[in-house]
Amino acid sequence: MSSIVTGEAVLLELRPASFAARALGLLLDVAFNAILLVVILLGLTAAGEDLDEAATRALVLSSVVFCLVIVPVAVETLSRGLSLGKLAAGLRVVREDGGAIRFRHAVIRGLTGFLEIYLTFGGIALTVALLNDRSRRLGDLMAGTYAIRTRVPVEEPVAVFVPPRLRAWAASADIGRIPDATARRASQFIRQAGRMAPRSRADMSTSIAAELSAHVAPPPPPGTTPDDYLAAVVAERRNRELNRLLQSRRRNSEVGERLHRLPFGS
């Protein structure tokens, strides 16, 4: 996953496309452009029986440029980084800062793509894509772009509750001093714990529990496991923040009602 901080200090989490996904999208785009070129050439052959050799060559060359350069550039520009192949593979081309590409990016990619994809039968594009971590081809490197995944599996939400044997302790514990970063790491661990190896899960839960214990008092009952401790602290902190939010909204609503009645209530 690639992390990008925008000019507004917003953190974006983007998933660069894999080499296989990019290769699939490229093959589909090449197939579409080739079919379009064949259709146009067949039409020229049927309609251009009276043309001389120079005119035929000019029309063929124009058709090649139109199908292999102009069409890809126009499609990527109008769709902001999409094409039929990328749409089928679930990809989109974006700038290095995560923004949508513009005409100049599409032109650089299209002109370079004619060289690295069609003139070398994809040899340069595949070689360059294998040598960098984002599977960027030469056109991406020159244009400052790369492909990201647009279809990302949605993670199932993980329900977090205070273990029954820790409810009394959690209700009276002082957990208001936990830093947001530490609480966020604990929440992320709970969501990802089911996919971790047992040894790594045990080591990380122990480490995060030790970090939390510096901000929580009193300590939990003897025999509490790190996983139960993290679940109790995270769930109780969430419940308290939710209660404070609901109370704040209720107070604001009551004040708003009083202000709305005055001076019209007399």
Sequence and secondary structure as in RCSB ss.txt:
>XXXX:A:sequence
MSSIVTGEAVLLELRPASFAARALGLLLDVAFNAILLVVILLGLTAAGEDLDEAATRALVLSSVVFCLVIVPVAV
ETLSRGLSLGKLAAGLRVVREDGGAIRFRHAVIRGLTGFLEIYLTFGGIALTVALLNDRSRRLGDLMAGTYAIRT
RVPVEEPVAVFVPPRLRAWAASADIGRIPDATARRASQFIRQAGRMAPRSRADMSTSIAAELSAHVAPPPPPGTT
PDDYLAAVVAERRNRELNRLLQSRRRNSEVGERLHRLPFGS
>XXXX:A:secstr
 EEEE TTS EEEE B  HHHHHHHHHHHHHHHHHHHHHHHHHHHHH TT  HHHHHHHHHHHHHIIIIIHHHHH
HHHHTS  HHHHHHTEEEEETTS B  HHHHHHHHHHHIIIIIITTTHHHHHHHHTSTT   HHHHHHTEEEEES
             GGGHHHHHH B TT  HHHHHHHHHHHHHGGGS HHHHHHHHHHHHHHHHTT BS   TT  
HHHHHHHHHHHHHHHHHHHHHHHHHHHHHHHHHHHHTTTT 
